[in-house]
């Protein structure tokens, strides 16, 4: 029997976000397969995991996430530079069944925590679980339990059908707008933001400009967006510098692209579309079986699919029977 989603009677006309079909239309894709092939008029987008880590999750370049967050939060760029610190981004196990998981970006501002995830597929359930772990793990025990304010920012390289806003904010609150917890989930849809970028009639916010500078692959368009903003101009210069000189980025990016090529060779792209259409994991399991046979590592497969290592190991055992 198919699991039924439960609603209050008066809420029956509303849907959960995850019930909407996903579309991959207009998503951002890096043009080059190898970092040395990236041309002067191109920039590697932070949809690349290696570029995201190099430019945002890096103490040496803390000004860039501060720039991004200052356009979103009620705190100035200067204050963030002084108070924001990158935090341990490995979430502790909270039960014997739990798996150790890692987030892409976790920062502390005062007693508050901000997580940023670049999602190339729908892993929003897992993002919510990550933030819950951060929220629980940072409790102060004294005369009472004190939970920090926690914010999850998802940069989604996909969008949901029937949703046309580039950014949506979700909080647990009542009809009066009174919040029950200090947790907030912000969904930013990169394909919709790119469409807004090319609609000359719509004005871009400072936050949107900052994100576009980091996700755009055309340096002329990046320059157009960044001109006049010293921090965004520095981002553009720094991005080109690391493309040429940062050994971690060069090796990690090439390895990342090799995984993507292998996945495409095995029919991953078509398999993902079919899996999204069917709303089941069976298609993904078939793709994992092919990848295991091809000799790909568990961590590499986990970065592509919304499966944990135990699920992948179970499939591997079945393959070896």
C-alpha positions as CSV (number, residue, x, y, z in Angstrom):
1,X,0.0,0.0,0.0
2,X,1.3,3.4,-1.0
3,X,2.2,5.7,1.9
4,X,-0.4,8.4,2.4
5,X,0.6,12.0,3.1
6,X,-1.3,13.2,6.2
7,X,-2.9,16.7,6.4
8,X,-5.2,18.5,8.7
9,X,-8.7,18.7,7.2
10,X,-8.5,22.4,6.6
11,X,-5.1,22.0,4.9
12,X,-6.2,19.4,2.3
13,X,-6.0,21.9,-0.6
14,X,-2.3,22.4,0.1
15,X,0.7,20.3,-1.1
16,X,4.1,19.6,0.2
17,X,6.9,21.1,-1.8
18,X,8.4,17.7,-2.5
19,X,5.1,16.6,-4.1
20,X,5.7,18.8,-7.1
21,X,7.5,17.3,-10.1
22,X,11.1,18.5,-10.7
23,X,12.4,20.0,-13.9
24,X,16.1,20.2,-14.9
25,X,15.4,22.8,-17.6
26,X,17.9,25.7,-17.8
27,X,20.2,24.2,-15.1
28,X,23.8,25.4,-15.0
29,X,26.5,23.2,-16.5
30,X,30.2,23.9,-16.7
31,X,31.3,23.9,-20.3
32,X,34.8,22.2,-20.1
33,X,35.7,18.7,-19.1
34,X,39.2,19.5,-17.9
35,X,40.3,22.6,-16.0
36,X,43.2,23.3,-18.4
37,X,40.6,23.6,-21.2
38,X,38.8,26.5,-19.5
39,X,39.2,29.5,-21.7
40,X,39.9,33.1,-20.7
41,X,36.3,34.1,-21.5
42,X,34.9,31.3,-19.3
43,X,34.6,30.8,-15.5
44,X,34.0,27.6,-13.6
45,X,30.7,27.8,-11.8
46,X,30.3,26.9,-8.2
47,X,27.8,24.2,-9.2
48,X,31.1,22.3,-9.3
49,X,31.6,20.8,-5.9
50,X,35.4,21.5,-6.1
51,X,34.9,25.2,-7.1
52,X,32.3,25.6,-4.3
53,X,34.7,24.4,-1.7
54,X,37.6,26.4,-3.2
55,X,35.8,29.7,-3.3
56,X,33.3,29.5,-0.4
57,X,34.3,26.9,2.1
58,X,37.8,28.3,2.5
59,X,39.1,30.5,5.4
60,X,41.4,32.4,2.9
61,X,38.4,33.5,0.9
62,X,35.9,34.2,3.7
63,X,35.0,37.5,2.2
64,X,33.0,35.8,-0.5
65,X,30.5,33.9,1.6
66,X,30.3,37.0,3.8
67,X,29.3,39.0,0.8
68,X,26.7,36.5,-0.2
69,X,25.2,36.3,3.3
70,X,25.3,40.1,4.0
71,X,22.8,40.5,1.1
72,X,20.5,38.0,2.8
73,X,20.7,38.5,6.5
74,X,20.2,41.5,8.8
75,X,23.9,41.9,9.4
76,X,26.5,43.9,7.6
77,X,29.4,42.6,5.5
78,X,31.9,44.2,7.9
79,X,30.2,42.5,10.9
80,X,30.2,39.2,9.2
81,X,33.9,39.5,8.4
82,X,34.6,39.9,12.1
83,X,32.2,37.3,13.5
84,X,31.7,34.6,10.9
85,X,33.9,31.4,11.3
86,X,33.8,28.2,9.3
87,X,32.6,25.4,11.6
88,X,33.1,21.6,11.7
89,X,30.8,20.4,8.9
90,X,30.7,16.8,9.8
91,X,27.4,16.0,11.6
92,X,27.6,13.7,14.5
93,X,25.7,10.4,14.6
94,X,22.5,10.8,16.6
95,X,21.6,7.1,16.8
96,X,23.1,3.7,16.1
97,X,21.4,3.7,12.7
98,X,22.7,7.1,11.7
99,X,25.5,7.6,9.2
100,X,28.2,10.3,9.6
101,X,27.3,12.9,7.0
102,X,29.1,16.0,5.8
103,X,27.6,19.3,4.8
104,X,29.2,21.5,2.1
105,X,29.4,24.8,4.1
106,X,28.7,25.4,7.8
107,X,29.5,28.7,9.5
108,X,28.9,30.1,13.0
109,X,27.9,33.7,13.5
110,X,27.8,34.4,17.2
111,X,25.7,31.5,18.6
112,X,23.9,31.0,15.3
113,X,24.7,28.5,12.5
114,X,24.3,28.8,8.7
115,X,24.5,25.9,6.3
116,X,24.8,26.3,2.6
117,X,24.3,23.3,0.2
118,X,24.7,23.2,-3.6
119,X,22.1,20.6,-4.7
120,X,22.4,19.2,-8.2
121,X,19.4,16.9,-7.5
122,X,16.5,16.8,-5.0
123,X,18.1,16.1,-1.7
124,X,16.0,18.5,0.3
125,X,14.9,15.8,2.8
126,X,18.5,15.2,3.6
127,X,19.2,19.0,3.8
128,X,16.5,19.2,6.4
129,X,18.0,16.3,8.4
130,X,21.4,18.0,8.3
131,X,20.0,21.2,9.8
132,X,18.1,19.3,12.4
133,X,21.4,17.7,13.5
134,X,23.2,21.0,13.7
135,X,20.3,22.4,15.7
136,X,20.3,19.6,18.2
137,X,24.1,19.2,18.5
138,X,24.6,22.9,19.5
139,X,22.2,22.8,22.5
140,X,23.6,24.5,25.7
141,X,22.6,22.6,28.8
142,X,22.1,24.8,31.9
143,X,19.0,25.8,33.7
144,X,17.3,25.3,30.4
145,X,17.9,24.1,26.9
146,X,19.0,26.8,24.5
147,X,18.8,26.1,20.8
148,X,20.7,28.3,18.4
149,X,19.0,30.0,15.4
150,X,19.9,27.8,12.3
151,X,19.5,28.7,8.7
152,X,19.7,26.3,5.8
153,X,20.3,27.9,2.4
154,X,19.9,25.5,-0.6
155,X,21.3,26.5,-3.9
156,X,19.3,24.2,-6.2
157,X,20.4,23.5,-9.7
158,X,16.9,22.4,-10.6
159,X,13.4,23.8,-10.0
160,X,9.9,22.6,-9.2
161,X,7.1,22.7,-11.7
162,X,4.5,25.4,-10.8
163,X,7.1,27.4,-8.9
164,X,8.3,30.5,-10.6
165,X,10.1,32.4,-7.8
166,X,13.9,32.4,-7.6
167,X,13.8,32.3,-3.8
168,X,11.3,30.8,-1.3
169,X,11.6,30.9,2.5
170,X,10.1,28.2,4.7
171,X,9.6,28.4,8.5
172,X,7.5,26.5,11.0
173,X,4.9,29.1,12.0
174,X,1.2,29.5,12.7
175,X,-1.4,31.5,10.8
176,X,-0.4,34.6,12.7
177,X,3.2,34.3,11.5
178,X,4.5,33.4,15.0
179,X,7.4,30.9,14.6
180,X,7.6,27.8,16.7
181,X,11.4,27.2,16.2
182,X,14.4,29.2,15.2
183,X,15.0,27.2,12.1
184,X,14.7,28.6,8.6
185,X,15.0,26.9,5.2
186,X,15.8,29.1,2.1
187,X,15.3,27.6,-1.3
188,X,17.1,29.4,-4.2
189,X,16.5,28.0,-7.6
190,X,19.4,28.7,-9.9
191,X,17.7,27.9,-13.3
192,X,14.9,30.4,-12.4
193,X,17.5,33.0,-11.3
194,X,19.3,32.6,-14.7
195,X,16.0,33.1,-16.5
196,X,15.4,36.3,-14.4
197,X,18.9,37.4,-15.4
198,X,18.0,37.4,-19.1
199,X,14.6,39.1,-18.5
200,X,15.7,42.8,-18.9
201,X,12.4,43.9,-17.4
202,X,13.2,42.4,-14.0
203,X,15.5,44.1,-11.5
204,X,18.1,42.0,-9.9
205,X,18.7,42.3,-6.1
206,X,22.2,42.5,-4.7
207,X,21.9,38.9,-3.4
208,X,20.9,37.7,-6.9
209,X,23.8,39.5,-8.5
210,X,26.2,37.9,-6.0
211,X,24.9,34.4,-6.7
212,X,24.9,35.0,-10.5
213,X,28.6,36.1,-10.4
214,X,29.4,32.8,-8.7
215,X,27.3,30.5,-10.9
216,X,27.7,32.1,-14.4
217,X,30.1,30.5,-16.8
218,X,30.5,33.4,-19.2
219,X,33.1,35.8,-17.9
220,X,31.8,38.7,-20.0
221,X,28.4,38.3,-18.3
222,X,30.1,37.9,-14.9
223,X,32.0,41.2,-15.5
224,X,28.8,43.0,-16.4
225,X,27.3,41.9,-13.1
226,X,30.4,42.5,-11.0
227,X,31.5,45.9,-12.3
228,X,31.3,48.5,-9.6
229,X,31.3,46.0,-6.7
230,X,34.9,45.6,-5.4
231,X,34.2,42.3,-3.7
232,X,32.5,40.7,-6.7
233,X,35.3,42.0,-8.9
234,X,37.8,40.4,-6.6
235,X,35.8,37.1,-6.8
236,X,36.0,37.2,-10.6
237,X,39.8,37.8,-10.4
238,X,40.3,35.1,-7.7
239,X,38.2,32.5,-9.6
240,X,40.4,32.9,-12.7
241,X,43.6,32.7,-10.5
242,X,42.5,29.4,-8.8
243,X,41.5,27.9,-12.2
244,X,45.1,28.4,-13.3
245,X,47.1,27.9,-10.1
246,X,45.2,26.0,-7.4
247,X,46.4,22.4,-7.4
248,X,43.5,21.1,-5.3
249,X,40.9,22.7,-7.6
250,X,42.7,21.5,-10.8
251,X,42.9,17.9,-9.6
252,X,39.5,17.8,-7.9
253,X,37.7,19.4,-10.8
254,X,39.2,17.0,-13.4
255,X,38.3,14.0,-11.1
256,X,34.8,15.4,-10.7
257,X,34.4,15.7,-14.5
258,X,35.7,12.2,-15.0
259,X,32.9,10.9,-12.7
260,X,30.3,12.9,-14.6
261,X,31.6,11.5,-17.9
262,X,31.5,8.0,-16.6
263,X,27.9,8.5,-15.3
264,X,26.8,9.9,-18.7
265,X,28.5,7.0,-20.5
266,X,26.5,4.6,-18.3
267,X,23.2,6.4,-19.1
268,X,23.0,8.3,-15.9
269,X,21.4,11.4,-17.4
270,X,18.6,9.4,-19.0
271,X,18.3,7.3,-15.9
272,X,17.9,10.3,-13.7
273,X,15.1,11.7,-15.9
274,X,13.3,8.4,-15.9
275,X,13.8,8.1,-12.1
276,X,12.4,11.6,-11.6
277,X,9.5,10.8,-13.9
278,X,8.6,7.6,-12.1
279,X,9.3,9.0,-8.6
280,X,11.1,5.8,-7.6
281,X,14.7,4.8,-6.8
282,X,14.7,1.7,-8.9
283,X,16.3,3.5,-11.9
284,X,19.0,4.9,-9.6
285,X,19.8,1.5,-8.2
286,X,20.3,0.1,-11.7
287,X,22.7,3.0,-12.4
288,X,24.6,2.3,-9.2
289,X,25.0,-1.3,-10.1
290,X,26.6,-0.2,-13.4
291,X,28.9,2.2,-11.7
292,X,30.1,-0.4,-9.2
293,X,30.9,-2.8,-12.1
294,X,32.8,0.1,-13.7
295,X,35.0,0.3,-10.5
296,X,33.8,3.6,-9.1
297,X,34.3,4.3,-5.4
298,X,31.5,4.4,-2.9
299,X,32.1,8.1,-2.0
300,X,32.0,9.0,-5.7
301,X,28.7,7.3,-6.2
302,X,27.3,8.8,-3.0
303,X,28.1,12.3,-4.3
304,X,25.9,11.6,-7.3
305,X,23.0,9.7,-5.8
306,X,20.8,10.3,-2.7
307,X,21.9,7.0,-1.2
308,X,24.0,6.4,1.9
309,X,27.0,4.1,2.0
310,X,25.0,1.2,3.6
311,X,22.4,1.3,0.8
312,X,25.2,1.2,-1.8
313,X,27.0,-1.6,0.0
314,X,23.8,-3.6,0.1
315,X,23.4,-3.3,-3.6
316,X,27.1,-4.3,-4.0
317,X,26.6,-7.4,-2.0
318,X,23.6,-8.4,-4.1
319,X,25.7,-7.9,-7.2
320,X,28.4,-10.2,-5.9
321,X,26.0,-13.1,-5.1
